Amino acid sequence: MPNIDVPKFNRVAVTACLVCIVAGAVPSAVINRPWPGAAGALVGIYLLFAIKVVQQWEKGIKLRLGRYVGLRGPGLSLWLRR
């Protein structure tokens, strides 16, 4: 049986994703239009992959298109731009 590598998400990213989905679903249900729910889901999924928590004993290396951008120290960091 092949081993399947499942990505592990941290609690902060999962919480941000769920908050965005709920924040989009509530207005979507109130105004009976699907676009707020879709927008909330898209932002939530983006944040799910963008938020990283670097442990105290680790350094995070940020690469963009294979090029070195910078180091990230311990704590919560968004791996967006800069």
C-alpha distance (Angstrom), angle and dihedral (degrees) to the residues before:
residue distance angle dihedral
M1 . . .
P2 3.85 . .
N3 3.77 120.7 .
I4 3.79 112.9 -117.6
D5 3.79 115.5 -151.8
V6 3.81 107.0 -138.6
P7 3.83 115.6 -165.5
K8 3.79 114.3 -119.5
F9 3.78 115.7 -138.3
N10 3.78 123.6 -159.8
R11 3.79 123.3 -122.0
V12 3.79 94.7 -109.9
A13 3.81 92.6 55.8
V14 3.80 93.3 46.1
T15 3.81 90.9 48.8
A16 3.82 91.8 49.5
C17 3.81 89.9 49.0
L18 3.80 93.1 50.6
V19 3.81 92.5 46.2
C20 3.82 91.0 52.6
I21 3.80 92.2 47.8
V22 3.81 92.4 50.0
A23 3.81 91.3 43.4
G24 3.79 88.3 55.5
A25 3.80 96.6 40.9
V26 3.81 96.2 54.2
P27 3.83 96.8 57.7
S28 3.78 89.0 39.6
A29 3.80 90.5 57.8
V30 3.81 92.8 44.2
I31 3.80 97.7 51.2
N32 3.83 96.3 30.5
R33 3.81 94.1 -127.4
P34 3.82 124.1 123.4
W35 3.82 100.1 -145.2
P36 3.85 99.0 82.2
G37 3.79 89.9 52.9
A38 3.79 92.3 47.4
A39 3.80 91.9 47.6
G40 3.81 91.4 48.9
A41 3.80 91.2 49.4
L42 3.81 92.4 49.4
V43 3.81 93.1 49.3
G44 3.81 90.5 45.4
I45 3.80 93.6 51.7
Y46 3.80 90.3 47.1
L47 3.81 91.3 52.3
L48 3.80 90.3 46.4
F49 3.79 89.5 64.7
A50 3.82 97.8 32.2
I51 3.82 101.4 55.4
K52 3.78 114.8 81.0
V53 3.78 129.2 176.4
V54 3.79 113.5 -148.5
Q55 3.79 112.6 -156.6
Q56 3.80 121.0 -128.5
W57 3.81 94.1 -104.5
E58 3.82 93.9 47.1
K59 3.78 137.5 78.1
G60 3.79 119.3 -151.7
I61 3.79 117.9 -140.0
K62 3.78 112.7 -150.5
L63 3.79 115.3 -150.3
R64 3.79 127.2 -178.6
L65 3.80 115.6 -163.7
G66 3.79 88.8 -19.5
R67 3.79 95.1 -53.1
Y68 3.78 124.4 116.3
V69 3.81 112.8 -106.5
G70 3.80 103.0 167.4
L71 3.78 150.2 -65.1
R72 3.77 125.5 -81.7
G73 3.77 120.2 -152.2
P74 3.78 128.8 -148.2
G75 3.78 119.2 -50.9
L76 3.76 139.0 44.4
S77 3.79 117.0 -27.7
L78 3.76 135.6 172.2
W79 3.78 111.8 -136.4
L80 3.77 94.4 -149.4
R81 3.80 121.7 112.7
R82 3.80 129.9 -23.8
